[in-house]
Amino acid sequence: MNRIAFVLVAVVLSSQALADARDRLDRFSDGLLALSAEFSQVTLDERGWPQDESSGWLYFQSPDRFRWSYQEPFPQEMVADGSQLWHFDESLEQVTVREQPAADESPLMVLTRPDLLDRFYEIEPTDEDHILRFRPLSEDGEFELASLHFIGDTPAALELVDRFGQLTRVELHSLVRNPELDEALFSFVIPEGADVLEGY
């Protein structure tokens, strides 16, 4: 096969893989109002060495409410109600309160709102039809590249590469579509005696 023919075949295959991965996301998100899952998270430095590991549960409710409940290594809560974001570090007895980040700063939001891909990201072609890779159009975000991995039509992992070359991988387990979620999951009551930092 000559070089031009090889390039043409590679482009066709990459385009097909991109379409297949996007189709997986569209099928998963169709009719999706909420989800819950266990997660495990690891951050690797630019040399591939583990820096931080954590695990817990996450909950999403369309269009923009979520809760990350970290169980290990230290209990923490991140709660967003659509307008504000609370981060509670139980070991420090400290709550940080700020305006909820824009949707383009939360790549997992594409699971419930795939339209965000077309508005805030550039989708990059891959050779694998189970990986959806996208890059934020804004240069002010916390990450430079995201990759959403699927098993069948179910999202199994999200990888983020930040501006310093660190890779964070979040693996999803026991994912449930449209569970019945308590409204209290998406509100936060500041514990008595906790230090409160605003706007950070």
Buried (B, 14 or more C-beta within 10 A) or exposed (E): EEEEEEEEEEEEBBEEBBEBBBEBBEBBBEEBEBBBBBBBBBBBEEEEEEEEEBBBBBBBBBEBBBBBBBEEEEEBBBBBBEEBBBBBBBEEEBBBBEEBEBBBBBBBBBBBBBEBBEEBBEBBBBEBBBBBBBBBEEEEBEBBBBBBBBEEBEBBBBBBBBEEEBBBBBBBEEBEBEEEBEEEBBEBEEEEEEEEEEEE
